[in-house]
Amino acid sequence: MSPNQTDSLTLLGTGDSKGVPRFWCACPVCTEARGVDGRPGVNRRTRTATLLRSDGQSALLDAGPDTHAGLARLNGPLVPDAVFISHAHNDHLLGLGDLLDYVRYADGRLRVYAPPEVVPQIAARFPYAFPAGGAGPVQPIPPQGVPVGEVTVRAFRVPHGANGHSHAYRLDRPAGAGREGWSAAVVTDAIGIPPELARTWLRGPGGAGLDTLLLGTSFEDESGAPLSGRSVYDVREALTLPWAQAAGRVVLTHLSHGVDVRRAGHLPPGWQYAHDDLTVPLAAAPRPSAALAAGRPARPQQEP
């Protein structure tokens, strides 16, 4: 990154709804994740929370039950300038309780946003934080998005399979002041995104691939499970998605004990598995011509 490009995502939690290890499970992945002599294994994963930083400001994208621990692992105290909640499932929401307590008991200030349909669901989960007859602490995300530093955060609705629907985040920083702009998306809980939705939200300007894509893939291969009971892409499917193939960098997250990150050799260049506390720089990715000049094959840019 150039000195003027200060944008990043830190993945505080990269597990699925049950985390890894599952406390009841003795499978090889959960066994490795437990670690040895107090040292966690590489598959240890907590529930979803992602910290966006841009030009001295920060925002949490979702706040799973382990958010407190994730923030406590940072080098110093940090209160995000904003918090966004994509949907009201426990693994994306329950950490909001600690943040609301900061507002309520420490007289702190915190902007919390959610899609309009999700706001009443949050109020039902945390009724003590929503005064009767008054404005609550959670605002609807406006259609134009919310600025965090020089980044605009927007939410868009995505299919969540057997779980109905969720929302994903689109992040954009425009070009200017001698630097390139970039576009990114955080899509943790989705499956079966239709082509027209992908063209609108999962492409960069002019139909190019996104610079960065965080994509949820709970298992390596769920082809043996009925599609009607599934709710998140698997790795096998992700590798075939044209809009994922077109992205400059792809980080697979929301990983269950069905993914062993020690076996990442099948991922193509520019793809990786997430791990807790991974920091992903947000910047313009090399376009296909630059990739070819560097001796790497360009990913296809076909439409979904």
KOLKEFI-601081 format. One record per residue (C-alpha): x, y, z. Coordinates in nm, 3 decimals. Each point is the difference from the previous one (the first is absolute). Example, Ala and Ser with C-alpha at 12.3 -4.5 7.8 and 13.67 -1.06 7.14 Angstrom:
BEGIN
c1->1.230	c2->-0.450	c3->0.780
c1->0.137	c2->0.344	c3->-0.066
end
This chain:
BEGIN
c1->0.000	c2->0.000	c3->0.000
c1->0.111	c2->0.352	c3->-0.067
c1->0.040	c2->0.235	c3->0.298
c1->-0.329	c2->0.168	c3->-0.087
c1->-0.192	c2->-0.323	c3->-0.021
c1->-0.086	c2->-0.088	c3->0.357
c1->-0.302	c2->-0.225	c3->-0.050
c1->-0.021	c2->-0.355	c3->0.136
c1->-0.225	c2->-0.271	c3->0.134
c1->0.102	c2->-0.194	c3->0.312
c1->-0.194	c2->-0.325	c3->0.032
c1->-0.054	c2->-0.031	c3->0.374
c1->-0.217	c2->-0.310	c3->-0.043
c1->-0.001	c2->-0.239	c3->-0.295
c1->-0.204	c2->-0.299	c3->0.116
c1->-0.352	c2->-0.109	c3->-0.078
c1->-0.289	c2->0.021	c3->0.245
c1->0.142	c2->-0.265	c3->0.235
c1->0.366	c2->0.098	c3->-0.007
c1->0.295	c2->-0.237	c3->-0.023
c1->0.051	c2->-0.214	c3->0.194
c1->-0.358	c2->-0.093	c3->0.067
c1->0.008	c2->-0.070	c3->0.373
c1->-0.159	c2->-0.343	c3->-0.045
c1->0.200	c2->-0.118	c3->-0.301
c1->0.310	c2->-0.221	c3->-0.027
c1->0.043	c2->0.011	c3->-0.379
c1->0.356	c2->0.055	c3->-0.133
c1->-0.057	c2->0.372	c3->-0.066
c1->-0.147	c2->0.068	c3->0.344
c1->0.273	c2->-0.207	c3->0.164
c1->0.271	c2->0.200	c3->-0.178
c1->-0.177	c2->0.327	c3->0.083
c1->0.013	c2->-0.078	c3->0.373
c1->0.376	c2->0.017	c3->-0.023
c1->0.271	c2->-0.127	c3->0.229
c1->0.109	c2->0.129	c3->0.341
c1->-0.224	c2->0.306	c3->-0.023
c1->0.110	c2->0.098	c3->-0.351
c1->-0.298	c2->0.001	c3->-0.237
c1->0.021	c2->-0.181	c3->-0.330
c1->-0.016	c2->0.175	c3->-0.336
c1->-0.364	c2->-0.102	c3->-0.039
c1->-0.113	c2->0.181	c3->0.318
c1->-0.273	c2->0.242	c3->-0.115
c1->-0.245	c2->0.227	c3->0.183
c1->-0.328	c2->0.139	c3->-0.129
c1->-0.037	c2->0.277	c3->-0.257
c1->0.127	c2->0.353	c3->0.059
c1->0.199	c2->0.209	c3->-0.247
c1->0.173	c2->0.329	c3->0.077
c1->0.019	c2->0.256	c3->-0.281
c1->0.262	c2->0.275	c3->0.034
c1->0.026	c2->0.305	c3->-0.225
c1->0.185	c2->0.326	c3->0.056
c1->-0.009	c2->-0.011	c3->0.377
c1->-0.360	c2->-0.123	c3->0.029
c1->-0.130	c2->-0.352	c3->0.058
c1->-0.318	c2->-0.202	c3->-0.020
c1->-0.107	c2->-0.349	c3->0.099
c1->-0.172	c2->-0.201	c3->-0.268
c1->-0.211	c2->-0.234	c3->0.215
c1->0.060	c2->-0.085	c3->0.363
c1->-0.012	c2->-0.369	c3->0.083
c1->0.005	c2->-0.138	c3->0.356
c1->0.381	c2->0.008	c3->0.010
c1->0.036	c2->0.367	c3->-0.097
c1->0.112	c2->0.104	c3->0.348
c1->0.290	c2->-0.246	c3->-0.012
c1->0.092	c2->0.111	c3->-0.351
c1->0.014	c2->0.367	c3->0.097
c1->0.190	c2->-0.086	c3->0.318
c1->0.273	c2->-0.164	c3->-0.211
c1->0.079	c2->0.329	c3->-0.174
c1->0.314	c2->0.186	c3->0.103
c1->-0.194	c2->0.273	c3->0.180
c1->-0.351	c2->0.116	c3->0.084
c1->-0.226	c2->0.065	c3->-0.295
c1->-0.360	c2->0.117	c3->-0.019
c1->-0.123	c2->-0.025	c3->-0.359
c1->-0.151	c2->0.310	c3->-0.154
c1->-0.289	c2->-0.210	c3->-0.131
c1->-0.141	c2->-0.352	c3->0.016
c1->-0.194	c2->-0.171	c3->-0.278
c1->-0.220	c2->-0.307	c3->0.050
c1->-0.085	c2->-0.202	c3->-0.311
c1->-0.272	c2->-0.223	c3->0.146
c1->-0.133	c2->-0.111	c3->0.337
c1->0.160	c2->-0.345	c3->0.028
c1->0.182	c2->-0.059	c3->0.328
c1->0.341	c2->-0.048	c3->-0.158
c1->-0.016	c2->0.349	c3->-0.153
c1->-0.186	c2->0.186	c3->0.274
c1->0.056	c2->-0.111	c3->0.358
c1->0.322	c2->0.197	c3->0.045
c1->-0.206	c2->0.314	c3->-0.044
c1->-0.108	c2->-0.040	c3->0.363
c1->0.346	c2->0.099	c3->0.124
c1->0.003	c2->0.302	c3->-0.232
c1->-0.345	c2->0.112	c3->0.111
c1->0.115	c2->-0.035	c3->0.360
c1->0.285	c2->0.238	c3->-0.080
c1->-0.256	c2->0.252	c3->-0.121
c1->-0.240	c2->-0.055	c3->0.288
c1->0.234	c2->-0.031	c3->0.298
c1->0.317	c2->0.186	c3->-0.107
c1->-0.186	c2->0.290	c3->-0.160
c1->0.177	c2->-0.081	c3->-0.323
c1->-0.107	c2->0.103	c3->-0.346
c1->-0.032	c2->-0.255	c3->-0.275
c1->-0.179	c2->-0.002	c3->-0.332
c1->-0.169	c2->-0.334	c3->-0.072
c1->-0.157	c2->-0.077	c3->-0.337
c1->-0.203	c2->-0.286	c3->-0.142
c1->-0.226	c2->-0.054	c3->-0.301
c1->-0.346	c2->0.144	c3->0.079
c1->-0.165	c2->-0.343	c3->0.031
c1->0.268	c2->-0.115	c3->0.246
c1->-0.035	c2->0.292	c3->0.244
c1->-0.318	c2->-0.132	c3->0.170
c1->0.157	c2->-0.344	c3->0.029
c1->0.293	c2->0.154	c3->0.186
c1->-0.242	c2->0.191	c3->0.225
c1->-0.175	c2->-0.325	c3->0.086
c1->0.334	c2->-0.156	c3->0.097
c1->0.119	c2->0.298	c3->0.211
c1->-0.318	c2->0.167	c3->0.127
c1->0.179	c2->0.167	c3->0.293
c1->0.197	c2->0.216	c3->-0.242
c1->-0.306	c2->0.129	c3->-0.186
c1->-0.193	c2->0.255	c3->0.209
c1->-0.376	c2->-0.017	c3->-0.031
c1->-0.125	c2->0.276	c3->-0.225
c1->0.349	c2->0.126	c3->-0.076
c1->0.258	c2->-0.043	c3->-0.267
c1->0.203	c2->-0.314	c3->0.044
c1->0.375	c2->-0.035	c3->-0.039
c1->-0.019	c2->-0.172	c3->-0.342
c1->-0.059	c2->0.200	c3->-0.319
c1->-0.103	c2->-0.135	c3->-0.340
c1->0.286	c2->-0.007	c3->-0.249
c1->-0.086	c2->0.270	c3->-0.256
c1->-0.004	c2->-0.109	c3->-0.366
c1->0.294	c2->0.225	c3->-0.081
c1->0.205	c2->-0.167	c3->0.269
c1->0.203	c2->0.127	c3->0.294
c1->0.350	c2->0.152	c3->-0.022
c1->0.276	c2->-0.151	c3->0.210
c1->0.310	c2->0.205	c3->-0.065
c1->0.018	c2->0.017	c3->-0.378
c1->-0.194	c2->-0.326	c3->-0.046
c1->-0.373	c2->-0.022	c3->-0.068
c1->-0.172	c2->-0.301	c3->0.160
c1->-0.325	c2->-0.121	c3->-0.155
c1->-0.209	c2->-0.309	c3->0.071
c1->-0.186	c2->-0.214	c3->-0.252
c1->-0.236	c2->-0.292	c3->0.046
c1->0.121	c2->-0.349	c3->-0.100
c1->-0.164	c2->-0.344	c3->0.006
c1->0.094	c2->-0.207	c3->0.303
c1->-0.145	c2->-0.331	c3->-0.117
c1->-0.187	c2->-0.192	c3->0.269
c1->0.044	c2->0.300	c3->0.234
c1->-0.194	c2->0.242	c3->-0.222
c1->0.214	c2->0.300	c3->-0.077
c1->0.288	c2->0.199	c3->0.142
c1->0.186	c2->0.312	c3->-0.104
c1->0.350	c2->0.052	c3->-0.132
c1->0.219	c2->0.311	c3->0.000
c1->0.134	c2->0.195	c3->-0.294
c1->0.303	c2->0.219	c3->0.071
c1->0.124	c2->0.270	c3->-0.239
c1->0.274	c2->0.259	c3->0.012
c1->0.013	c2->0.241	c3->-0.294
c1->0.320	c2->0.095	c3->-0.176
c1->0.149	c2->0.340	c3->0.075
c1->0.296	c2->0.191	c3->0.141
c1->0.248	c2->-0.202	c3->-0.200
c1->-0.126	c2->-0.345	c3->0.102
c1->-0.209	c2->-0.269	c3->-0.158
c1->-0.347	c2->-0.083	c3->0.123
c1->-0.113	c2->-0.352	c3->0.080
c1->-0.315	c2->-0.207	c3->0.052
c1->-0.059	c2->-0.293	c3->0.234
c1->-0.280	c2->-0.215	c3->0.138
c1->-0.050	c2->-0.201	c3->0.319
c1->-0.244	c2->-0.286	c3->-0.066
c1->0.006	c2->-0.241	c3->0.294
c1->-0.347	c2->-0.159	c3->-0.006
c1->-0.134	c2->-0.065	c3->-0.348
c1->-0.069	c2->-0.267	c3->-0.257
c1->-0.159	c2->0.013	c3->-0.343
c1->0.062	c2->0.369	c3->-0.070
c1->-0.178	c2->0.068	c3->-0.332
c1->0.202	c2->0.139	c3->-0.294
c1->-0.180	c2->0.335	c3->-0.007
c1->0.077	c2->0.061	c3->0.368
c1->0.362	c2->-0.097	c3->-0.056
c1->0.030	c2->0.240	c3->-0.294
c1->-0.131	c2->0.286	c3->0.215
c1->0.189	c2->-0.059	c3->0.323
c1->0.286	c2->-0.242	c3->-0.060
c1->0.174	c2->0.174	c3->-0.286
c1->0.219	c2->0.307	c3->-0.007
c1->-0.053	c2->0.306	c3->-0.218
c1->-0.059	c2->-0.090	c3->-0.363
c1->-0.064	c2->-0.365	c3->0.082
c1->0.357	c2->-0.082	c3->0.105
c1->0.062	c2->-0.235	c3->0.286
c1->0.003	c2->0.124	c3->0.356
c1->0.340	c2->0.081	c3->0.143
c1->-0.070	c2->-0.199	c3->0.318
c1->-0.269	c2->-0.256	c3->0.086
c1->-0.063	c2->-0.159	c3->0.339
c1->-0.225	c2->-0.298	c3->-0.064
c1->-0.159	c2->-0.244	c3->0.243
c1->0.059	c2->-0.370	c3->-0.072
c1->-0.101	c2->-0.210	c3->0.297
c1->0.114	c2->-0.338	c3->-0.138
c1->0.242	c2->-0.124	c3->-0.264
c1->-0.265	c2->-0.210	c3->-0.176
c1->-0.368	c2->-0.031	c3->0.090
c1->-0.105	c2->-0.159	c3->-0.329
c1->-0.132	c2->-0.299	c3->0.195
c1->-0.241	c2->0.215	c3->0.202
c1->-0.345	c2->0.098	c3->-0.132
c1->0.016	c2->0.352	c3->-0.142
c1->-0.329	c2->0.081	c3->0.175
c1->0.169	c2->-0.031	c3->0.338
c1->0.311	c2->0.204	c3->-0.074
c1->0.058	c2->0.370	c3->0.068
c1->0.359	c2->0.093	c3->-0.098
c1->0.220	c2->-0.074	c3->-0.302
c1->0.263	c2->-0.272	c3->0.030
c1->0.356	c2->0.033	c3->-0.130
c1->-0.075	c2->-0.221	c3->-0.300
c1->-0.276	c2->0.240	c3->-0.111
c1->0.199	c2->0.315	c3->0.075
c1->0.272	c2->-0.107	c3->-0.239
c1->-0.254	c2->-0.007	c3->-0.285
c1->-0.163	c2->0.339	c3->0.061
c1->0.095	c2->0.239	c3->-0.283
c1->-0.015	c2->0.309	c3->0.222
c1->0.230	c2->-0.171	c3->0.253
c1->0.237	c2->-0.113	c3->-0.277
c1->0.013	c2->0.361	c3->-0.123
c1->0.097	c2->0.150	c3->0.337
c1->0.359	c2->0.110	c3->0.053
c1->0.021	c2->-0.161	c3->0.344
c1->-0.238	c2->-0.251	c3->0.160
c1->0.002	c2->-0.089	c3->0.370
c1->-0.223	c2->-0.292	c3->0.100
c1->-0.151	c2->0.045	c3->0.345
c1->-0.296	c2->-0.120	c3->0.215
c1->0.182	c2->-0.336	c3->0.016
c1->-0.142	c2->-0.295	c3->0.193
c1->0.182	c2->-0.312	c3->0.119
c1->-0.065	c2->-0.126	c3->-0.354
c1->0.296	c2->0.209	c3->-0.121
c1->0.360	c2->-0.081	c3->0.093
c1->0.212	c2->0.304	c3->-0.084
c1->0.311	c2->-0.219	c3->-0.006
c1->-0.131	c2->-0.134	c3->-0.332
c1->0.001	c2->0.317	c3->-0.210
c1->0.200	c2->-0.124	c3->-0.295
c1->-0.310	c2->-0.029	c3->-0.221
c1->-0.070	c2->0.373	c3->0.021
c1->0.106	c2->0.202	c3->-0.306
c1->0.244	c2->0.294	c3->0.014
c1->-0.152	c2->0.299	c3->0.177
c1->-0.228	c2->-0.219	c3->0.215
c1->0.054	c2->-0.089	c3->0.364
c1->-0.173	c2->-0.130	c3->0.309
c1->-0.064	c2->0.250	c3->0.277
c1->0.119	c2->-0.030	c3->0.356
c1->-0.086	c2->0.204	c3->0.307
c1->0.188	c2->0.333	c3->0.015
c1->0.098	c2->-0.010	c3->-0.367
c1->0.037	c2->0.354	c3->-0.137
c1->-0.087	c2->0.044	c3->-0.368
c1->0.120	c2->0.322	c3->-0.167
c1->-0.266	c2->0.172	c3->-0.209
c1->0.149	c2->0.140	c3->-0.317
c1->-0.039	c2->-0.016	c3->-0.375
c1->0.090	c2->-0.348	c3->-0.126
c1->0.219	c2->-0.052	c3->-0.306
c1->-0.216	c2->-0.021	c3->-0.309
c1->0.036	c2->-0.300	c3->-0.233
c1->0.264	c2->0.170	c3->-0.219
c1->0.218	c2->0.061	c3->0.304
c1->-0.048	c2->-0.359	c3->0.111
c1->0.109	c2->-0.127	c3->-0.340
c1->0.303	c2->0.227	c3->0.006
c1->0.098	c2->-0.159	c3->0.330
c1->-0.024	c2->-0.347	c3->-0.154
c1->-0.325	c2->-0.099	c3->0.171
c1->-0.313	c2->-0.111	c3->-0.182
c1->-0.284	c2->0.253	c3->0.003
c1->-0.331	c2->-0.116	c3->0.140
c1->-0.295	c2->-0.005	c3->-0.239
c1->-0.210	c2->0.316	c3->-0.001
c1->-0.318	c2->-0.158	c3->-0.138
c1->-0.339	c2->0.109	c3->0.124
c1->-0.179	c2->-0.220	c3->0.256
end
